[in-house]
Every structure is written in C-alpha cells, then in structure tokens.
C-alpha cells in the first residue's frame, strides 16, 4: 500500500521562532505542503518561509477576506478566521490529506502517519490525533520547548460513585482542567481532500451536515501542544479571550476558571508567577503519579536535529528572545504582564 501524502494548514500571528519551528518540524517529518495564513499580512516571517520551499503563504489582508469570508470582511475572532482559512486551503491543496494545526501544536510520529492515512482511507472517516500537553519540571526554563508532556484523561476512567476523576489525580485547581489538561483535550484531525469534508478547529464535518464525522484514533501519531510557550505567552493568551464579545466567542468553563484565577492574583506580589507554577509545574510527586497512571507521553521529541537540517541556522529559542518578540508584536496585550524571572 502506497503511503498517502499529507499537509498542514495554520493561521498564525506568533513570534517568528515558533512559526519557523513548526513549519521546519513538519517539513522535516514528512509534510508535502504547508499552508501558512499570516493573520498580519505584513508579517516579516514570510520572507523566511518563502526560502524553505513546499510552503504556501497567504497574506490575510482585506483582499483575502473579501474573497474568503461570507461577510467580505475580516472575522472578529481568531477561531472563525482559522476555520475559514483551513477550508480555503482544503480546496486548494494538492496532498491526499490535510491537517489543521495551531502554531503551538506539533505532530509526533511513532511510525509514518502517511501509511496510516492510506489504510484509514477505506474507513471513510477522519483521522484523529490525541493530545499531550507540555508541562514544566521544577527549575529554570532554558528554551521555549523545555518540559514534559502529560496526556488527557478523556475516556480513561469511569466511576460510579460520583467522585470527580481528575480531582483524585490532580487535586487543587481541577476546575481549570479539561480532562487533565489546561489547553484542550479535543486533539486535532486530518481529512482526505476532494471527498466532501470540511475542517473544523478540532474535528470535521462532511457535506452540509453539522454532525461530526466518524473518526479513527491514530495509533501512529500524537499531537503535542504547548499551551503557552512561556509564562508571558500563556497570560497573553488568556487576556485575548477576555477581549471578545461573548456573543461572538464561547469560552469553555475551564478556560473561564483560568481567566478568573489570573484576575484574582493580578494585584498580589508575584501573583502571576505563583499561579502559573501552581498550574503548569509538575512536582516530583505528581510526576511519579502521572507516570504510574500512564498519563505521560514519553515518545522522544527532539526538535533541534530536524530543524537544523531543514532551517540551517536555528532561531533563538531562548525564553527572553521569545518574550521580546511577543511584546514587539502585541504591545497592548502584553502590557503589565511579567516575563520570565
């Protein structure tokens, strides 16, 4: 059976280091095409991406939204822009399967995903990638990719006594978790081209139906998610959610709990830092418990050799450099928020 070809689509407004790392990783691990939609049409990362090959760059200016959005105008929320762009790429791509990712999401393969796609095609469903979320070990963060990955507890344990499963495992702040993770437990999916599929942010639909497609859970590939490459980016991400009108953007309860906690500690000395560590740093005891329960994703994920081969000269992946670029891009949204110590 011949392996399927596959590609990625993403809508980005992120520091160049992250965009280049994501594109470089996926080019180096088998992607035939990557469609990068620049939410800022003047984003200077375009020049670096153009040099890589197999990357299609779309600048999301007024002309793009006039052609792509039903209203003819730039949608208010990033989620809506992502969805429109994902399906715009699905109509234009030349690969067998397409996957929508965020810039902070990376596919890690235990065996070639193209082979799995070729076999799954006969099942007439999407290919679903379960998620693992980056957490920190105690100590300083040297690069934006340091840490370990915990998996979600979705479908992991069912109890009849009414006790919340995740509270038994994680203890305090469980209301901030979505089946054991802070970002999302939904994962992402791939769909075949030219077979009537539509890409959503986390799942797919077929034809005009709003019913989610059937899915096959990937046995070859996990999605690793960096929900905040640094403390500053995590805080900035939560701040963005507060800027939307609630009628345009539905915030999940666990995300709202995170937002409320952040708001409650903002005036306390080092409040942001303490809360971040409570939620995102794994203590030795929790680390051992997660490993015993099989809730750590420990497949090796070493970006640097792959990026060295694809990019040549590596970007500066230090926390300080990333935060400086984040502040340059988003001065209002990062104002008043602390960078790394």
DADABEL-V433998 format. One record per residue. N is the residue number from 1. RES is the residue in three letters. SS is DSSP state (H for helix, E for strand, C for the rest). PHI is phi in whole degrees, -180 to 180 (none if undefined). D_CENTER is the distance of its C-alpha to the mean C-alpha in Angstrom with 2 decimals. Layout:
n={N & N}
res={RES & RES}
ss={SS & SS}
phi={PHI & PHI}
d_center={D_CENTER & D_CENTER}
//
This chain:
n={1 & 2 & 3 & 4 & 5 & 6 & 7 & 8 & 9 & 10 & 11 & 12 & 13 & 14 & 15 & 16 & 17 & 18 & 19 & 20 & 21 & 22 & 23 & 24 & 25 & 26 & 27 & 28 & 29 & 30 & 31 & 32 & 33 & 34 & 35 & 36 & 37 & 38 & 39 & 40 & 41 & 42 & 43 & 44 & 45 & 46 & 47 & 48 & 49 & 50 & 51 & 52 & 53 & 54 & 55 & 56 & 57 & 58 & 59 & 60 & 61 & 62 & 63 & 64 & 65 & 66 & 67 & 68 & 69 & 70 & 71 & 72 & 73 & 74 & 75 & 76 & 77 & 78 & 79 & 80 & 81 & 82 & 83 & 84 & 85 & 86 & 87 & 88 & 89 & 90 & 91 & 92 & 93 & 94 & 95 & 96 & 97 & 98 & 99 & 100 & 101 & 102 & 103 & 104 & 105 & 106 & 107 & 108 & 109 & 110 & 111 & 112 & 113 & 114 & 115 & 116 & 117 & 118 & 119 & 120 & 121 & 122 & 123 & 124 & 125 & 126 & 127 & 128 & 129 & 130 & 131 & 132 & 133 & 134 & 135 & 136 & 137 & 138 & 139 & 140 & 141 & 142 & 143 & 144 & 145 & 146 & 147 & 148 & 149 & 150 & 151 & 152 & 153 & 154 & 155 & 156 & 157 & 158 & 159 & 160 & 161 & 162 & 163 & 164 & 165 & 166 & 167 & 168 & 169 & 170 & 171 & 172 & 173 & 174 & 175 & 176 & 177 & 178 & 179 & 180 & 181 & 182 & 183 & 184 & 185 & 186 & 187 & 188 & 189 & 190 & 191 & 192 & 193 & 194 & 195 & 196 & 197 & 198 & 199 & 200 & 201 & 202 & 203 & 204 & 205 & 206 & 207 & 208 & 209 & 210 & 211 & 212 & 213 & 214 & 215 & 216 & 217 & 218 & 219 & 220 & 221 & 222 & 223 & 224 & 225 & 226 & 227 & 228 & 229 & 230 & 231 & 232 & 233 & 234 & 235 & 236 & 237 & 238 & 239 & 240 & 241 & 242 & 243 & 244 & 245 & 246 & 247 & 248 & 249 & 250 & 251 & 252 & 253 & 254 & 255 & 256 & 257 & 258 & 259 & 260 & 261 & 262 & 263 & 264 & 265 & 266 & 267 & 268 & 269 & 270 & 271 & 272 & 273 & 274 & 275 & 276 & 277 & 278 & 279 & 280 & 281 & 282 & 283 & 284 & 285 & 286 & 287 & 288 & 289 & 290 & 291 & 292 & 293 & 294 & 295 & 296 & 297 & 298 & 299 & 300 & 301 & 302 & 303 & 304 & 305 & 306 & 307 & 308 & 309 & 310 & 311 & 312 & 313 & 314 & 315 & 316 & 317 & 318 & 319 & 320 & 321 & 322 & 323 & 324 & 325 & 326 & 327 & 328 & 329 & 330 & 331 & 332 & 333 & 334 & 335 & 336 & 337 & 338 & 339 & 340 & 341}
res={UNK & UNK & UNK & UNK & UNK & UNK & UNK & UNK & UNK & UNK & UNK & UNK & UNK & UNK & UNK & UNK & UNK & UNK & UNK & UNK & UNK & UNK & UNK & UNK & UNK & UNK & UNK & UNK & UNK & UNK & UNK & UNK & UNK & UNK & UNK & UNK & UNK & UNK & UNK & UNK & UNK & UNK & UNK & UNK & UNK & UNK & UNK & UNK & UNK & UNK & UNK & UNK & UNK & UNK & UNK & UNK & UNK & UNK & UNK & UNK & UNK & UNK & UNK & UNK & UNK & UNK & UNK & UNK & UNK & UNK & UNK & UNK & UNK & UNK & UNK & UNK & UNK & UNK & UNK & UNK & UNK & UNK & UNK & UNK & UNK & UNK & UNK & UNK & UNK & UNK & UNK & UNK & UNK & UNK & UNK & UNK & UNK & UNK & UNK & UNK & UNK & UNK & UNK & UNK & UNK & UNK & UNK & UNK & UNK & UNK & UNK & UNK & UNK & UNK & UNK & UNK & UNK & UNK & UNK & UNK & UNK & UNK & UNK & UNK & UNK & UNK & UNK & UNK & UNK & UNK & UNK & UNK & UNK & UNK & UNK & UNK & UNK & UNK & UNK & UNK & UNK & UNK & UNK & UNK & UNK & UNK & UNK & UNK & UNK & UNK & UNK & UNK & UNK & UNK & UNK & UNK & UNK & UNK & UNK & UNK & UNK & UNK & UNK & UNK & UNK & UNK & UNK & UNK & UNK & UNK & UNK & UNK & UNK & UNK & UNK & UNK & UNK & UNK & UNK & UNK & UNK & UNK & UNK & UNK & UNK & UNK & UNK & UNK & UNK & UNK & UNK & UNK & UNK & UNK & UNK & UNK & UNK & UNK & UNK & UNK & UNK & UNK & UNK & UNK & UNK & UNK & UNK & UNK & UNK & UNK & UNK & UNK & UNK & UNK & UNK & UNK & UNK & UNK & UNK & UNK & UNK & UNK & UNK & UNK & UNK & UNK & UNK & UNK & UNK & UNK & UNK & UNK & UNK & UNK & UNK & UNK & UNK & UNK & UNK & UNK & UNK & UNK & UNK & UNK & UNK & UNK & UNK & UNK & UNK & UNK & UNK & UNK & UNK & UNK & UNK & UNK & UNK & UNK & UNK & UNK & UNK & UNK & UNK & UNK & UNK & UNK & UNK & UNK & UNK & UNK & UNK & UNK & UNK & UNK & UNK & UNK & UNK & UNK & UNK & UNK & UNK & UNK & UNK & UNK & UNK & UNK & UNK & UNK & UNK & UNK & UNK & UNK & UNK & UNK & UNK & UNK & UNK & UNK & UNK & UNK & UNK & UNK & UNK & UNK & UNK & UNK & UNK & UNK & UNK & UNK & UNK & UNK & UNK & UNK & UNK & UNK & UNK & UNK & UNK & UNK & UNK & UNK & UNK & UNK & UNK & UNK & UNK & UNK & UNK & UNK & UNK & UNK & UNK & UNK & UNK & UNK & UNK & UNK & UNK & UNK & UNK}
ss={C & C & C & C & C & E & E & E & E & E & E & E & C & C & C & H & H & H & H & H & H & H & H & H & H & H & H & H & C & C & C & C & E & E & E & E & E & E & C & C & C & C & C & C & H & H & H & H & H & H & C & C & C & C & E & E & E & E & E & C & C & H & H & H & H & H & H & H & C & C & C & C & C & C & C & C & C & H & H & H & H & H & H & H & H & H & H & H & H & H & H & H & C & C & C & C & E & E & E & E & C & C & C & C & E & E & E & E & E & C & C & C & H & H & H & H & H & H & H & H & H & H & H & C & C & E & E & E & E & C & E & E & E & E & E & E & E & C & C & C & C & C & E & C & C & C & C & E & E & E & E & C & C & C & C & C & C & C & C & C & C & C & C & C & H & H & H & H & H & H & C & C & C & H & H & H & C & E & C & C & E & C & C & C & C & C & C & E & E & E & E & E & C & C & C & C & E & E & E & C & C & C & C & E & E & E & C & C & C & C & C & C & C & C & E & E & E & C & C & C & E & E & E & E & E & C & C & C & C & C & H & H & H & H & H & H & H & H & H & H & H & H & C & C & C & C & C & C & C & C & C & C & H & H & H & H & H & H & H & H & H & H & H & H & H & C & C & C & C & C & H & H & H & H & H & H & H & H & H & H & E & E & C & H & H & H & H & H & H & H & H & H & C & C & C & E & E & C & C & C & C & C & H & H & H & H & H & H & H & H & H & C & C & C & C & C & C & E & H & H & H & H & H & H & H & H & H & H & H & C & H & H & H & H & C & C & C & C & C & C & C}
phi={none & -77 & -65 & -77 & -90 & -145 & -146 & -123 & -127 & -148 & -109 & -129 & -148 & -132 & -52 & -57 & -55 & -71 & -61 & -65 & -64 & -65 & -64 & -62 & -60 & -74 & -63 & -78 & -119 & 123 & -67 & -91 & -144 & -135 & -102 & -111 & -97 & -88 & -62 & -98 & -62 & -98 & -58 & -73 & -64 & -55 & -63 & -70 & -70 & -60 & -77 & -87 & 77 & 59 & -116 & -104 & -108 & -123 & -88 & -88 & -92 & -58 & -63 & -62 & -71 & -62 & -83 & -104 & -86 & -55 & -79 & 80 & -127 & -62 & -61 & -69 & -99 & -66 & -63 & -68 & -64 & -61 & -64 & -63 & -68 & -60 & -80 & -62 & -68 & -60 & -77 & -104 & -72 & -120 & -92 & -74 & -133 & -129 & -126 & -93 & -130 & -89 & -64 & -95 & -122 & -131 & -89 & -117 & -102 & -85 & -149 & -60 & -68 & -63 & -69 & -65 & -59 & -61 & -75 & -71 & -53 & -67 & -81 & 54 & -152 & -78 & -105 & -101 & -108 & -68 & -106 & -128 & -112 & -70 & -127 & -104 & -90 & -59 & 116 & -69 & -98 & -82 & -129 & -71 & -108 & -65 & 132 & -127 & -122 & -107 & -94 & -87 & -101 & -55 & 65 & -83 & -148 & -123 & -122 & -104 & -96 & 82 & -76 & -68 & -58 & -67 & -67 & -66 & -87 & -104 & 75 & -60 & 66 & -64 & -66 & -88 & -109 & -107 & 52 & 94 & -128 & -86 & -85 & -156 & -99 & -76 & 71 & -137 & -142 & -116 & -132 & -71 & -80 & 61 & -131 & 81 & -83 & -126 & -87 & -96 & -68 & -118 & -145 & -127 & -134 & -134 & 64 & -92 & -70 & -100 & -81 & -63 & -70 & -62 & -142 & -114 & -75 & -60 & -105 & -101 & -141 & -112 & -99 & -104 & -120 & -101 & -81 & 101 & -71 & -140 & -59 & -62 & -68 & -62 & -63 & -65 & -62 & -65 & -64 & -60 & -61 & -76 & -85 & -89 & -71 & -63 & -75 & -99 & -145 & -89 & -94 & -62 & -58 & -69 & -69 & -63 & -63 & -64 & -60 & -64 & -64 & -60 & -63 & -76 & -108 & -59 & -91 & -83 & -58 & 59 & -61 & -62 & -63 & -64 & -64 & -54 & -70 & -62 & -87 & -121 & -102 & -90 & -71 & -56 & -66 & -68 & -58 & -65 & -66 & -63 & -65 & -64 & -86 & 73 & -105 & -115 & -98 & -118 & -65 & -56 & -137 & -117 & -66 & -62 & -61 & -67 & -66 & -60 & -69 & -83 & -92 & 80 & -76 & -82 & -66 & -81 & -96 & -70 & -61 & -63 & -67 & -64 & -64 & -63 & -69 & -63 & -66 & -65 & -76 & -128 & -63 & -72 & -73 & -93 & -59 & 82 & -97 & -81 & -86 & -64 & -64}
d_center={30.78 & 29.08 & 25.36 & 23.29 & 21.62 & 17.96 & 15.69 & 12.33 & 11.95 & 9.71 & 11.00 & 10.90 & 12.91 & 11.97 & 14.38 & 15.62 & 15.04 & 11.24 & 11.69 & 14.51 & 12.94 & 10.20 & 13.03 & 15.53 & 13.90 & 13.54 & 16.97 & 18.37 & 17.30 & 18.62 & 16.98 & 19.92 & 18.34 & 15.36 & 15.50 & 14.28 & 15.08 & 16.02 & 15.90 & 18.66 & 21.15 & 22.82 & 19.88 & 21.69 & 18.92 & 20.30 & 23.28 & 21.46 & 19.37 & 22.63 & 24.20 & 21.92 & 22.98 & 21.17 & 18.92 & 19.68 & 19.23 & 19.67 & 20.59 & 19.93 & 23.31 & 25.88 & 27.07 & 23.73 & 23.31 & 27.00 & 26.49 & 23.19 & 23.12 & 25.80 & 27.02 & 27.22 & 25.41 & 21.97 & 20.23 & 19.91 & 16.38 & 13.15 & 12.25 & 15.54 & 15.19 & 12.01 & 14.01 & 17.11 & 15.74 & 14.16 & 17.64 & 19.44 & 18.00 & 18.81 & 22.39 & 22.69 & 21.09 & 23.49 & 21.52 & 22.14 & 18.61 & 15.55 & 11.86 & 9.46 & 5.98 & 4.16 & 5.91 & 4.26 & 3.53 & 7.26 & 9.89 & 12.81 & 16.05 & 19.17 & 21.08 & 20.54 & 18.28 & 20.63 & 23.44 & 21.75 & 20.93 & 24.62 & 25.79 & 23.55 & 24.67 & 27.96 & 26.39 & 25.34 & 21.98 & 18.27 & 16.70 & 14.18 & 11.79 & 11.84 & 9.23 & 10.23 & 9.21 & 10.67 & 13.92 & 16.83 & 20.33 & 23.22 & 24.24 & 23.12 & 19.78 & 20.87 & 17.73 & 14.19 & 13.22 & 15.93 & 15.79 & 15.64 & 13.33 & 14.43 & 14.01 & 14.43 & 17.98 & 17.70 & 21.01 & 21.88 & 24.93 & 27.27 & 30.06 & 33.15 & 34.14 & 31.66 & 30.15 & 26.44 & 24.98 & 22.20 & 24.81 & 26.85 & 24.13 & 22.43 & 25.27 & 24.86 & 22.02 & 21.10 & 20.93 & 17.73 & 16.02 & 14.62 & 16.37 & 16.04 & 12.56 & 11.79 & 8.31 & 8.69 & 10.89 & 10.69 & 8.71 & 8.69 & 11.96 & 14.22 & 17.45 & 20.72 & 21.96 & 25.17 & 25.48 & 24.87 & 21.22 & 18.98 & 15.20 & 13.66 & 10.11 & 10.03 & 13.54 & 16.44 & 20.00 & 23.15 & 25.95 & 26.57 & 25.69 & 23.12 & 23.20 & 20.12 & 20.80 & 21.90 & 19.49 & 19.94 & 17.82 & 17.10 & 19.36 & 18.40 & 14.66 & 11.95 & 8.17 & 7.56 & 4.91 & 6.44 & 6.91 & 9.36 & 10.50 & 13.93 & 15.83 & 16.49 & 12.97 & 12.32 & 15.65 & 15.07 & 12.02 & 14.38 & 17.16 & 15.56 & 15.58 & 19.28 & 20.12 & 19.76 & 22.74 & 22.32 & 23.85 & 21.06 & 18.03 & 18.03 & 16.55 & 16.19 & 18.88 & 16.88 & 15.00 & 18.49 & 19.86 & 17.60 & 18.68 & 22.24 & 22.29 & 21.14 & 23.85 & 26.39 & 26.15 & 25.97 & 29.71 & 30.15 & 30.65 & 27.48 & 26.02 & 22.46 & 22.62 & 24.17 & 21.78 & 18.69 & 20.46 & 21.57 & 18.12 & 16.18 & 19.00 & 20.25 & 24.03 & 26.05 & 27.22 & 23.83 & 22.67 & 25.80 & 25.38 & 21.85 & 23.17 & 26.25 & 24.35 & 22.13 & 18.95 & 17.78 & 15.94 & 18.28 & 18.01 & 18.46 & 15.56 & 17.38 & 15.80 & 18.98 & 21.47 & 19.32 & 18.48 & 22.17 & 23.29 & 21.18 & 21.19 & 24.47 & 24.40 & 21.35 & 19.89 & 20.48 & 17.63 & 19.58 & 18.41 & 21.29 & 20.54 & 16.91 & 18.14 & 21.04 & 19.05 & 16.87 & 20.24 & 21.72 & 19.18 & 19.03 & 22.42 & 22.97 & 19.69 & 19.96 & 23.71 & 25.10 & 22.06 & 22.67 & 21.23 & 21.56 & 25.07}
//
